[in-house]
């Protein structure tokens, strides 16, 4: 299956509607309630932007939001569930309604609260400059008045049993609306990876295989209040918090050969970790009637804490385990930001938008290690500060039938980083960048459209990756963050053509300072380090087809993406780049008696991207759902049916050759039951994010 992709999936939601004629001479009857239903499309495609109806589909039974995103076309969730990428686009911006969020926020969002997910491939200048692509999550709002509560219970079976229990409530009275949620998850995660390293210049061979099992009790809660001042003005306040305790043992088997000396080492790394994330924001929206414009202003504060205590023992050549070191690491991140946005639409349907953002971030990490043999202590504190100021303007409208949008964003960033024990700054950067964006849409007729887009964007490292936190794997090898990471700049131009809901898109991008894993060897300490590294450049072409179709009760959405990407660096061995294919297919059947069956599959052929060579991937998911007694939604899901979610990655950097294999615990069977009671009418709850960098807090 390495070089062939067969993907099949299922998806359709249908609502019937009826109308009964009344004879002219009949007696009139007062109706208590009239319900009008219409047929909804699960997937819609416009100019390559795909929107998925989650609320009215079997996707609503997915155990977690990250698991839901992993089922979307072009979206890839990393094996450690710490990052998201979009095929051909890199890391996306993620918004919940108007709120910019990150991984921590997604972990605290219940799938039952999601209405739809839209993948926006050409975001405007209104979004931050790192927005090559935006994943926009819209939360569903009931139209019933009063009080509504949803209880959910999801039991999932991977290598270990996982349980997700949640409650979401909404209360609306007059101009006030309140929301609250609480989730308690008992999660047990299995992870494994291995690498074969060779360092010819030092005559070293290093092979390892690591396995880890994490026990994670997780509490998620949040609340919000919305007050509608009048038809145009509103005020909102929102808070959310996630706290978890991770207890995980990392077991590693290592073979190390240095010249003629050979050691076989078993490493036992017992870890106790506490992690918490809090996010709160305050928004005010006001319509300025004198100029008929809308002004938004708000403030946001986010805080992240992580503490890891590790006790590490090694067993050399079966001589018995001996304590090697005690390691304690702490990281604290705080981000405050404020912004305003103004928009005005003129009589000729042109629209002017402009705004400004100010952000201040502070990150502190403490790294403490006590080595046992020989006895030594390493203790360091590192402080990272960043200030970001941005202004943007966006002008859109139409000339005859041609629609256009032009925007420009300017961002100034000041970064300072230093060790507490040092007087001089280790990091001292002050840079300003301009980010233009342009879109032209040319309708040929009612069913044919041509789009041309250009954008320049930036991707800054998340705040945790610019810390000194590292993970001990064995006596010779560590995974580490990189405090010296630079931002990545991307220029992209794209041309697309759409016929009805079918589309084809071709794009070219040029990237400077792309970030991928790289390796280095310290001969003085005899330590090999794997960490995120800036490479010199990356170029890529993408040819993407989106082809949906429908036949009676069967709906299909297919995405094909032919990609050619080349990553280059003077310190690495750069091989020939070859095209590869990403394929996504989603099929759904709406069966009698309100039964829905779904089968989703996606795959990647072998990837040769200059420096990196990655093996093929293929996975297929199955689900069936049914509504019982109107209030009970029941579903059974089976993910990664053929247990194919493992991949290899090979590269040679700094004369170090690596052949890695990564396993995932994605083979899953889950049973979901949801019960809703109460009614809410005409909710007005709205949110808008202030901190455009919250995705960097992890």
N, C-alpha and C positions, 0 to 999 in steps of 0.2 A: 504493500500500500504506500510505499515511500514516494513514488513519483506519480501516482494517480489519485485523483480526488473524486469520490462519489458522495455527494451530499444530498440528502432528502429531508424535507421537513414539512410540518403541517400547521395551518393557521387560518381560521375564518370565524368571524362573529356575525351573526345575522339576527335581525329583529323583524318579526312580522308586524304588519299593521292591517287593520281592517276598518271598514266603514259600513254601517247598516243604514239603508235608506228608510225614511219614515213616510208612510202614506200621507197624502194631503189631508185626509179626513180623520187622521188618527188623533188620539188625545195626547196633548203635550205632557212630557214627563220631565221632572227636575232631576238632573244628573248630579250626583255627589262628587264624582271624579271622572275626568276624561284623560286617558293616557294615549299619547301618540308616539309610536315607535318607528324607527327608520333603520335601514340597513347601514351598518358602519363598516368602513374599511379598516382592517387592522394595520396595514402598511400603506402609506401614501408617499409618493415620490414627486418632488418638484425640483427640477434643475440639479438633481443629484443629492438633494437634502431629503433624508428619509425620516418620516415620522411614524411612530409605533403607538397604537392604541393599547395601553396596558390594562386599563380598568375593565374593558369589555372583552378581555381575551384570557386564554389559559395562562398567559404570562403572570397573571395576578397571583398565582399559586406558588411562585418561586420563593424559596426559603429566605433569600437575602437580596438586597439591592445590588450588591456587587455580582451576585450570581445571575441576577436579571440582566445586568449590562453585558455580561459575558455571552449572553444569548443573542445580542443585537448584532446586525451586520457591520462588519469592519472593526468592531471593538474587541480588543484583547486585554484581559486582566492578567497581571503577572502572577506567577505561582505563589509568591508570598502575600498576595492580595494587598500590596502596598502601592501599586501604581497601575495606571490604565493607559493604553496606547490605542491609536486609531491607525489602521493600515494606510501607509503612505502619508500620514499626517503627524505622527508622533504623539506627544502627550496633549490631551485636550483640555480646554477650560470646561468646568462643570458648573452648571447653574441649576438650582432648585427654584422654580418660578423666577424671580428677579434676584435671587440670592446666590452669590458666587461661593462655592463650597469646595471641599477637598475630600479625601478618602475618609477622614474621621466623621465628617458629616453624613456621608453615604452610609456608613456603618450604623448611624443612628436614625436613618430614614426607613420606615416600614414600607414594604412593597405595597401593602394594602392602601397606602396613602397616595400612590402614584396614579395619575390619570394618563399621561403620555410621556414618551421620550422622543426627542427630535435631535438628529445629528445635522448640525449646520456647518457646511463645509466652507462657507465664505462669510464669516462674521464681519460686521462693520467696525468702524473705528471706535464705536461706543464701548465695545469690549476691549479688555486690556490687550496690550501689544503682543502678548504671548498666545493670542487666540488664532492659531491656524485653523482650528476646528473647535466648535462648541457643542457640548452635549447638554441640551436643555431639557430638564425634567420638570413637568408640570404636575402639581398635586391636584387631586380631584376634590371638588367642592360639591357637596350635596345641595339640592334645591328644596329640601324639606325643612320646615321650621321647627325649632324646639331644641331637643337634645338627642345626640346620636353617639353610640359607642360601638366599636368593633373589637371583638375578642378573637385572637388568632393563636393557634397552636400548630407548630410544624415539627414533626419528628423526622430526622434524616439519618440515614445509615451509610457511612463511608467505611473506612477501616474501623472507625469507632462510632458510637452513637452520639448524635448532636441533637439538642432540643432548643427550640425558639418559642418563647411565650411573650405575647404582646397585647397591649390594650391601647386604643386610641379613642379620644373623646372630643366632641365639639359641642359647645353651648353658645347659642345666639339669643340675645334679648335686646330689642330696640336697636340702638346704634352700636352696641357692644357685641363683640364676638370673642370667644375664648377657645383655645385649643390646648390639649395636653396629651402626652403620650408616655408610656412606660413599657420597657422591654427588659426581660431577663433571659439571657442565653447561657446555656451550658454547652460549651464547645470543646471538642478534643480534636486537635489537628495533627496529622502525620505529614512529615516532609522528609525528602531525601535528595541528595545530589552527590556527585563525585567528579574528580578531575584527575587527569594524568598529565603532570608537568614534566618537561625536560628542559634543562639548562645546560647546553653543550659547553659553553665557555667555562663553567665551573664543574663539569662532569657530574651533574646531579640529576637523579630521577626521583620524582615525588608523586606518589599515587595515593589517593584517599577516597573513602566512601563514608559519608556522614548521614546519620538518621536522627530525627528529632520528633518527639511527641509532646505537644503542648496542651495542658489543661487550662481552659480559659473560662472562668465565670465572668460574665459581662453584664453590667447594668447600663441601661440607656434611658434617659428621661429628658423631657423638655416641655416647654409651655410657651404660649404666646397670647397677646391681647391685641385686638384691633378695634379702633374707634373711628367711626365714620362721622366727620364733622358736618359735611354736606355732600352734595353729589360729586364734587370735584376734589375735595380735600379729605385726607385721612391721616391718622397717626397710628403707628404700630410698634410693638415691643415684643422681642422674641429672645428666648434663652434655650440652649440645649447643652447636655453634658453626657459624656461617655466615660465610664471608669471600668477598668478590668484588671485582673490579676492573672499573670501568666506564670505557670510553673512548668518548666520544660527542661528535660535532660537531653543533651546533645552527645550522641555516641559516635565516635569516629575510629575507623580502622585505617591505618597509615602504613605505607611501605616507603622507606626513604633510603636511597643509595647515594652516597657521596664518595666519589672515587671507589675505593675498595671496601668502604665501611657501609654495612647494611644494618638498618634498624627496622623492626616491625613494632609499631606502637598502637596500643589501644588507649583512647582518650575518653574520659568521662567528665562532662561539663554540666554540673547541676546549676540551674538558673532559677532565680526568683525575681520576677519583674512586676512592677506596678506602673500603670499608665492611665492618664486621665486627659481629657480634652474638653474644654468649655468654650462656648461661643455665644455672645450676646450682641444684639444690635437694636438701634433705635432709628426709626424712619419717620419722615414727615413729607407729605406730598401736598402741594398747594397750586391752585390755578390762579394765575395773575390775570384778572378779567380785563384790566385796562389795555393789555397788549395781547390778550387771548393766547397766553403761553402757559406751560406747565413746568413748575420748578420742583425738583426733588432734592432733599438734603437728608443726611443721616450720618451716624457714627457707629463704629463696630469695634469690639474688643474680643480677641481670642487668646486663649492660654493653653499651653501644652506642657505636661510634666511626664517624665519617664525616669524610672530608677531601676537599675539592673544590678543584682548581686550574683556573682558567679564563684563557684568553688570548683577548681579544675584539678583533676588527678590524671597521671599517666602511668601506663604499664608498658615498660620497655622489654620486648623479647620474652614476654610471659614470666617476668620476675616479680610480678605483683604490683598493685596500684600504690603509688606514692603521691602525696599532695604536691602539686606543682606551683599553684598560685591562687591567691584570692583576688578577685577583681570586682570593683564597684564603679559603676558609671551612672552619672546623673545628667539629665538634660532638661533645660527649662527654656521655653519659647513664649514670648508675649508680643502680640501685634495689635497696635491701635491704628485706626484709619478713619478718615472723614472724607466725604465727597459731596458734590452737587452736580445735578444734570438739569439742563434746560432744553425744552423743545417747543417749537412753534410751527404750525402748519398754516401756510398761506392759502389764499383763495384759489390760486392756480394749481393747488395740490402739491406744491413743492414744500419740503420740510427742512428746517434748520435745527440742528442739534449741536450743543456744545456743553462742555463740563470740565471739571477738575477733580483731582484726587491727591490726597496726601497720606502717606503711610510711614509709620515708624515701627521698626521691629528690633527686638533685643533677644539674643540667644546666648545662654551660658551653659557650658558643659564642664563637668568635673570628672577627671579620669584618675582612678587610684588603683595601683597594682602592687601587691606584695608577693614577690617571688620567694620560694622556699629554698631552692638550691641552685646557686648560692643565695643567701638571704639578701634581698635588696628591695627598695621601695621606689616606685614612680608615682608622683602626685603632681598633677597639673590642672590648671583652670584656664579655660579659653572663653573669651567674650567676643561675640559677633554682633555688630550693629549695622542696620541698614535704614536709609531714608530714601523714599521714592516719591517724587512729585511728577504729576502728569496733567496735561491739558489736551483736549481733543475738540475737533469740530467735524461735523458731518452734514453734507448737503445732498438731498435726494429729490428727484422729481421726474418729469417726463417731457420729451420733445416729440410731438405727434404720438406715435405708438412706441417709441423707444424709451425705456426706463433706465435711469442712471442713478448712481450713488458714488460720491467722492468724499473721502475723509482723510484727515491727517491727525496723527497723534504724536505728541512730543513728551518724552519721559527723561527725567534726570534722576540718576541713582548715585548715592553716596554710600560706600561700604567701608567699614573699618573693623579689623579683627586683630586681636593681640592676646598673647598669654599673659596672665596676671603677673608672673614673675619677671617679665620683660618690660623694658621701658619703651622700646621702639615698636611701632605697628608692624605686624606681619602682613596684613592686608590693608591697603589704602588706595581705594578706587573712587573716581568721580567722573562719570561719563554721561553724556546726553545723546539720545538717539531720536531720529525722526522716523515715523512709521506710516507711510502712505498706503491707502487702500482705495481700489476703484472697481466698480461693477457696472457693466453695460448689458442690458437685456433687450434683445431684438426679437419681438414676436413676428413670425412670418405669417401666421394665420392663427385661428383659435386653437389649433392642436400642435403647432410647431413653434419652437422657441430656440434661439441661440443666445448663449451667455458667454461673456468674456470677463475674466477677473484677474486682478493683480493685487498682491499684498506683500508687505514686509513685516516680519514678526520677530519676537524675542522670547527665549525660554530661559528663565533664571533658575539656578539650582534651588531645591527646597531647603528650608532653614536647617533641617536635621542633617542633611548631607554635607553641610559646611561646618560640621562639628568634628570632634576627635574621637567619637564613639567607634569601637571596633568589636568584632566577634572572633573569639579564639576558637580555631578549628583543631589544630594539633600543634606540637612544639615548633613546627617549621612553617606554618601557614596561618594567616589571618585574613578575614574580610574587613575592610576599613572604609570609613568615609574620607572625603577629600576636602580640606578647608580651602584649597586653592582653585576650586572650580570657577571657570569664567562662564558668562552667559552665552547662549547659542543664538545666532542670527540667521534667519531664513528669508530668502526671496523666492516667491512662487508666482507663476502665471498659469492660468487654466482656461480652457475653451470647452464648452459643453453644448450638446444639442439634445433637446427633448421632444419626443413625439408622444402625445398623450401622457401616460405615466411611465413610458420607457425612455431611458436616457443613456447617453454615452458621453464620457468626459475624458479629456487628455490634459495632463498637467506636467510641468517641469519645475523642479525646485533645486536651489543651490544653498547649501548650509555651511556656515563657518563655525568652528569650535563645537561640533556635535559631541555629545556625551555618551560614552559606552564604557563597559568594564575593560580595564587594562591591568597589566601585571608588572611588578617590579621586584627585584631581589636585592636585599641588603646583605652583602657578604660579611660585614663586620658582626652583625647579629644573627646571621644564618636564618633570616626570615624572608619568606616569599609573601608578598602582599597583593591582594586583588581588590581594586577599588575603582569607582567611577573616575574617568579621565577624559579631558578634552582632546579630541583628535583634530587634525588640521582641517579637513573638509569632507563634505558628502554631497553627491549629486544624484538626482533620481528622476525617472520618468514613470508616469502612471497612466494606464489606459483602463478606465472603469466602465462597466456596463451594468445597468440596473434594469432587470427585465421581469416585471410582475405579470401574472395572468390569472384568470379565474374561469372555472367551469362549474356551473351549478353550485353545489355545496363545497366545492374544492377551491381553495385559494393558494396561490404560489407566489413567493417573492424570491428572485434569484439575484445575486450580486457576484460579478466576476471582476477581479482586479489583476491586470497584468502589470507587474512592476519590475523595474530595473534600477537598482540602487548600488552605488559604489562609495565605500568609505575608505579614505586614504590618510596615511600619516607616515612621516619619514622614519619613525622609530618602529614601524611595523612592516611585516611582509604583506604586500598587496598582491593578491591573485586576480585572475580575470573575473569580472563581474558578469553574471548571467541572469536572464529574466526568470522570474518565478511567478506563480499564480496563487492568488487567494480566491477561494470559492465559498459562497454562502448560499444555502438554499433552505427555504422555509415553506412547508406545506401544512395545510390545516383542513380538517373535515368537521363540519357541523352536522352531527348525527341526530336522529330522532330522540325524543325524550330528554332534550337539553343536555346531551352528551357531546363533549368536544374532545377531539383527539389531535395531538400535535406531534410532529417529528421534525427536529431541527438539526441540521448538520453543517459543519464548516471544515475547511482544510487549507493547508499551505503546502505547496510543493517545496522541494529542496531549495534553500536560499544560498547563493554565493554572492556576497556583497563586498568584494575587495578584501578587506581584512578578515571579515567573519564568514564562516561557513556553518549553516544550520540545517539540521535534518528536517524532513517532512513531518507534518502534523495532521491528524485527522480525528474528529470526534463527532458523535451523534447523540442527541438527547430525545427522549420520548416522554409524553405526558398525556394524561386523560383526566378530565374534570366533569363534574356534574353538580348542579344546584338542587338541594333537597329542602322541601318545606319552605321555600322562598327565602329563608334567612340563613341557611347553611350552605356554604360553598366548600366542596370537598374535591381534592385532587391528589393524584399519585404521579410522581415524576421519577424518571430513571435517566440519569446523566452519564455520559461517556460509556455508552453501551458496550463498545468493543475494547475498552480499557487501553486506548491508544495515546493517552495524553502524557507522553514523555518525549524529550527531544535532546539532541546533541548539539553542541556548539564548539567549534574549533577556531583557534587563531594563534598567531605568533607575533609577540610584541616585546621589544627590548631584549631580543634574542631568546625569549622564553616561549616555548610552544605549549599550548594548553588544549587538551581534548576533554571537554566536560559533558556530563550527562545529568539531566534534571528530570526528576520524577514529580508527578502531582497526584494528590489524593482527590481526583475529580469523579471517580466512579461512585455514584450516589443514588440511593433510593430514598425518596421522601414522601411523607404523607401529611397533607395540609388540611386543616379544618378551620373555617372562619365563621363566626356568628355575629350578626349585626342587629342592633335593636335601637329604637328611638328614631326621631326625624328632625332634620334641620332644614330651614327654609331661607333662601336668599342670603347666603353667607357673603361677606365682603372682605374676608381676610386677605391681606396682601402683604408681600415682603419684598424687600429689595436689598441686595447686599452692598456693603460699603467696601469691605476689604477684598480687593481683586487678587490678593496674594494668599488667601487662606488655603489654597491647594498646596502651598509650599510648606505648611505646618504638618509635619509627620515625622 
